[in-house]
Amino acid sequence: MPEELTPALELRGLWRRFGQKIAVAGIDLVVPAGSFYGLVGPNGAGKTTSLSMSTGLLKPDFGTVLVHGQDLWANPLEVKRMLGVLPDGVRLFDRLTGEQLITYAGLLHGLDRATVAHRARDLLVALDLTGDAGTLVVEYSAGMTKKVALACAMVHAPRLLVLDEPFEAVDPVSAANIRDILASYVASGGTVIVSSHVMDLVQRMCDHVAVIAAGHVLAAGTVDDVRGGQSLEDRFVELVGGRGTGEGLAWLRTSSS
């Protein structure tokens, strides 16, 4: 397949069990190169498990992960160089300052010190962290921690960014800046995969989306194709089901005596 037609990420028959619970049940998914791909699903749907298997953080029980046509689990070191990852519940070396942490991430990826220093400064400016560059990460707020973790994922200029809930706990201004950075990255030829619970955000930001529930892909394709003329939120609820009526909470009505 020509390079320009090779998917950025392809999952073939991924399965993962934890004890008696099947978290991911034979997921197949194709993420086109150059796309801004949203992954949505209810809590416990298998999104984080799927992303962890897609980025080398968790080995699947069965199945294949291809990143730009290369088998992740057959050649993990080479493939991981193409990946930038913001995992769920990210744990950082938080006794480093923000600038030190980004620098450390760049050096681990084999960049020379001059390049790392230049990119760290650029990322700190872009993510509005310059004023806290010398502050220990342990003292960062949840949103600042998310932003510095994103900087670490981007410092080596990966071909594919995989971001699990990148906007969680991030203030609206910073979230808008991050969206602009990611949109520019995609426009320059990169690919972004984001998981999010915020349907409106995915609908506005992404060009492709997959709906995952109970370890299965229920729908996948362009955002317009998946939502089928509805809002993405309404289509999501229709696919996933389980919407409650609120019956039985009559005592909560303030007009009740």
GUNUZA-203038 format. One record per residue (C-alpha): x, y, z. Coordinates in steps of 0.25 Angstrom, whole numbers, padded with zeros to 4 digits, always signed. Layout:
// residues N
XYZ ...
***
This chain:
// residues 257
+0000+0000+0000 +0006+0014-0004 +0011+0022+0009 +0000+0032+0007 -0011+0022+0008 -0006+0014+0019 -0014+0016+0032 -0008+0023+0043 -0013+0013+0052 -0020+0000+0050 -0026-0010+0060 -0029-0024+0056 -0037-0033+0065 -0032-0027+0078 -0036-0035+0091 -0033-0032+0105 -0038-0039+0118 -0036-0035+0132 -0039-0047+0141 -0054-0051+0137 -0057-0038+0131 -0055-0036+0116 -0051-0021+0114 -0049-0021+0099 -0056-0032+0090 -0050-0033+0076 -0048-0018+0073 -0045-0014+0058 -0042+0000+0055 -0035+0008+0044 -0030+0022+0047 -0027+0029+0034 -0013+0037+0033 -0015+0052+0035 -0029+0050+0042 -0033+0056+0055 -0040+0044+0061 -0049+0044+0073 -0052+0032+0082 -0065+0033+0090 -0072+0023+0099 -0078+0022+0113 -0069+0019+0125 -0064+0005+0125 -0066+0004+0110 -0052-0001+0107 -0046+0012+0101 -0034+0014+0111 -0031-0001+0110 -0032+0000+0094 -0023+0012+0094 -0013+0005+0104 -0012-0007+0095 -0010+0003+0083 +0002+0010+0089 +0010-0002+0095 +0005+0001+0109 -0003-0012+0110 -0001-0025+0103 -0013-0030+0096 -0018-0045+0098 -0020-0046+0083 -0020-0037+0071 -0010-0028+0064 -0007-0013+0065 -0001-0006+0052 +0005+0008+0053 +0007+0013+0039 +0007-0001+0034 +0017-0006+0045 +0014-0017+0055 +0015-0010+0069 +0017-0023+0077 +0027-0029+0067 +0035-0017+0067 +0032-0008+0079 +0044+0001+0080 +0044+0006+0065 +0029+0007+0065 +0028+0015+0078 +0037+0026+0072 +0026+0030+0064 +0016+0031+0075 +0013+0042+0085 +0004+0037+0097 -0004+0044+0107 -0009+0032+0116 -0020+0032+0125 -0017+0035+0140 -0003+0040+0135 +0008+0038+0145 +0020+0048+0144 +0034+0050+0150 +0027+0061+0158 +0040+0065+0166 +0045+0071+0153 +0041+0085+0149 +0032+0086+0137 +0044+0090+0128 +0053+0079+0133 +0042+0069+0131 +0040+0073+0116 +0055+0073+0115 +0056+0059+0121 +0045+0054+0111 +0053+0059+0099 +0066+0053+0103 +0059+0040+0105 +0055+0040+0091 +0069+0043+0086 +0068+0058+0083 +0081+0066+0085 +0081+0076+0096 +0080+0088+0087 +0068+0083+0080 +0062+0079+0093 +0064+0093+0099 +0058+0100+0087 +0046+0091+0087 +0044+0091+0102 +0043+0107+0101 +0034+0106+0089 +0024+0097+0096 +0025+0104+0110 +0020+0117+0102 +0010+0110+0094 +0004+0103+0106 +0004+0116+0115 +0014+0109+0125 +0026+0119+0123 +0023+0125+0137 +0023+0112+0143 +0035+0106+0136 +0043+0106+0148 +0032+0100+0158 +0032+0086+0162 +0022+0078+0155 +0017+0073+0168 +0012+0087+0171 +0004+0088+0158 -0011+0088+0157 -0018+0077+0150 -0019+0085+0138 -0005+0089+0137 +0000+0075+0140 -0009+0071+0128 -0002+0082+0119 +0012+0078+0123 +0009+0063+0120 +0004+0067+0106 +0017+0075+0104 +0025+0062+0108 +0017+0055+0097 +0019+0065+0086 +0034+0068+0089 +0040+0058+0079 +0030+0062+0068 +0023+0049+0066 +0015+0044+0054 +0003+0040+0063 -0002+0046+0076 -0011+0037+0084 -0018+0046+0095 -0027+0040+0106 -0036+0051+0111 -0026+0062+0108 -0036+0073+0112 -0040+0068+0126 -0038+0078+0137 -0032+0088+0126 -0038+0102+0127 -0046+0107+0115 -0035+0117+0110 -0024+0106+0111 -0033+0096+0104 -0035+0106+0092 -0020+0107+0091 -0018+0092+0091 -0029+0090+0080 -0022+0100+0072 -0008+0093+0074 -0014+0080+0070 -0022+0085+0058 -0009+0091+0053 -0001+0078+0055 -0012+0071+0047 -0011+0081+0036 +0004+0079+0035 +0002+0064+0033 +0001+0058+0047 -0010+0049+0052 -0018+0051+0066 -0026+0041+0073 -0034+0047+0085 -0043+0040+0095 -0053+0049+0101 -0067+0049+0108 -0070+0063+0103 -0078+0060+0090 -0079+0075+0086 -0064+0076+0087 -0062+0064+0078 -0073+0068+0068 -0066+0082+0066 -0052+0077+0067 -0051+0063+0060 -0053+0059+0046 -0055+0044+0049 -0061+0037+0061 -0063+0023+0067 -0073+0020+0077 -0069+0009+0086 -0077+0001+0097 -0076-0012+0104 -0062-0014+0097 -0068-0013+0083 -0068-0003+0072 -0083+0001+0070 -0080+0011+0059 -0068+0017+0052 -0065+0027+0041 -0066+0042+0038 -0073+0050+0048 -0084+0053+0039 -0086+0039+0034 -0087+0034+0049 -0096+0045+0054 -0106+0043+0042 -0112+0057+0043 -0114+0057+0058 -0104+0063+0068 -0093+0053+0072 -0099+0053+0086 -0112+0049+0082 -0106+0038+0072 -0097+0033+0083 -0109+0032+0093 -0117+0024+0082 -0105+0015+0080 -0101+0012+0094 -0115+0013+0101 -0117+0013+0116 -0123+0027+0117 -0131+0028+0130 -0144+0035+0131 -0142+0041+0145 -0155+0034+0150 -0155+0031+0165 -0149+0045+0169 -0162+0052+0172 -0156+0056+0185 -0146+0064+0178 -0155+0074+0172 -0155+0087+0180 -0170+0089+0177 -0173+0076+0185 -0179+0079+0199 
***
